[in-house]
Amino acid sequence: MIKDENHMLRPVSRVIDLLDPSLNRLHNMDVEEARGRVLAGDPAGIRAIDGSFALVAVDGITVRLARSMDRPLRYFLAKRKEGPALFVADRIDTLHTALTREGLAGQFHPSYTRMVPAHYVVDLALVGCPDPDPIYTRFFTPPRAEAPDDLDGLGRRYIGALSREVEKWLTQIDQSEPVGVAFSGGIDSGAVLLVVHHAMLRLGMSPSRLKAFVLNLGGGPDVEQARAFLAATGLSMLLEEIDAPPGALDAETTVRVLEDYKPLDVECAAMGLALCRGIRARYPAWRHLADGDGGDENLKDYPIEENPELTIRSVVDNLMLYQEGWGVGRIKHSLTYSGGLSRSYVRTYAPARHCGFEGFSPFTRPDVIEVAEGIPFGALTHYDVPTLYALKGEIVRRGVRAVTGLDMPAFPKRRFQHGAMPAEAMRERLADEATYRRAFHALYT
């Protein structure tokens, strides 16, 4: 507590920023300018920040937080007799450790942590008890279904935007460092690999720095698919197979790294951990690893029939449903976790960070998402589910040809976790949501 000009005691707020500032990758301004834009709270100014970021800006009792899709951002508001303390980090366990160090662990429960949703600036007022609700202001609102229903033009725009993001990423990497792509031969990782290879040639970089890493846990279809994809595109020399035993999958370790319990995300993160560990064992100094996460969300390519809450109309007619879930301010919006890919990108981020990689997916960038949201899905599909599922391959294949000149194979969709080993064998190694929830909460019991 301190005395104000009237000699009255008032609480002192404190902000503990535990984020790693070196992870911010900005292309058009420095971090201080970006932080200033977040503090100003102007949506257009924040939308103009180009790159990957997780930022905290403080002015007195006002705190504003914002993040890009690929950067998890969490906070915990603790009580002290001196005044409130706001802890900010990318992980729940980092928040817990910091609270413990400050003697505040008795206030902690993982469900009391809060996740900043992607595409919103979160405004907090540190005024003590009771704490006011955060204010959410959207800073990214792409126009929907504004593009003509021309598949060639849509593909050219979509992969053209992806190519520009890839080039910005490549030019920030030291040209002596190798570049990897987590690869399955599927549409998204295939498009990323071909565009990265094309961009390296266009920028005068050596493609010998590039590898396509495919995970093989035994008996899965991805290895053969990856071989077929690269043979068809004349790039077989890029392939590197990462073999691991089925025992490399460990549900308890995965939940600890992921800090979540949704089964599909646990399965995906388990595969990501196995792949990253395999690469790390072979290449101790490797840092840069691209992937295709977000491609399914952008082009709405998930099996609707597996989710009883969804219809094709809800998928097609809601802004960024797969990226954001049902959205802020809805009954189904969680505070502990945000929705959609905003929540589940941790399945990619956490395994990569755990193993010392800097990850990158161009599909998460707003300029790419904006092109995708402009696609007139309703007019192109007439709300027919099989037509929607086929649309992604058509758009991406045409776009890759327009940008790179290559004819890209478009194999049927398969989730990452179903490619390294048979799905049934994978489920024998892992568990169910109730087990994952218990394992997660046991971390703090």
Helices and strands as residue ranges (DSSP letters): E 2-3, E 9-10, E 14-17, G 21-23, E 25-26, H 31-40, H 43-47, E 51-52, E 54-59, E 62-67, E 74-78, E 85-89, H 92-101, G 105-107, G 110-112, E 114-115, E 120-125, E 135-138, H 151-171, E 179-182, H 187-202, G 207-209, E 210-216, H 222-233, G 236-238, E 239-243, G 246-248, H 251-258, H 263-282, E 288-290, H 295-298, G 304-306, H 312-317, H 321-324, H 340-344, H 346-354, E 358-360, G 362-364, H 366-373, H 377-381, H 385-404, G 416-418, H 423-429, H 433-442
